[in-house]
């Protein structure tokens, strides 16, 4: 019984697109993107890039939702091009859209984590302190002893964010694989190339929108 529950939980968390229907995946992804945008607006966060989650206050709910949509569609477009080029199967574009929408849901967990007042505030304060302490001139050295403690605490606080990020990337890859049928190096290398292309595309589109 325990092994069955463990396998079910593993499938739910790591391989959901083996069983999740296209309408369910799309609905889940769009709802979590909307919730992420609403929560990010209250927390003072923005997603100005495929993986970026930055403390930039002042974003309206509509603009924050647009950021999520741009990131989602940029990656789907890049994966579509890679998949059509390499895959021998005529896969479903709506299925690819749905899986990539649902794959972004760990970003909601990251936003929830940063919305916890003590944690979010401390991460923002430590980040600003370390950025200000960075050398501004060649040959200048940061006072390591003075800021080692801040860097260590910031690293510890950032571990959950790294876990959520890696989880999201894995879900994106799993969705890409399950839709296109690609495997091995062809799947991994084409996915990595699509990530880079999508990052550039999303950044460029963000600059075009006032």
Secondary structure, 3 states (H helix, E strand, C coil): CHHHHHHHHHHHHHCHHHCCCHHHHHHHHHHHHHHHHHHHHHHCEECCCCCCCEECCCCCHHHHHHHHHHHHHHHHHHHHHHHHHHCCCCCCHHHHHHHHHHHCCHHHHHHHHHHCHHHHHHHHHHHHHHHHHCCCCCCCCCCHHHHHHHHHHHHHHHHHHHHHHHHHHHHHHHHHHHHHCCCHHHHHHHHHHHHHHHHHHHHHHHHHCC
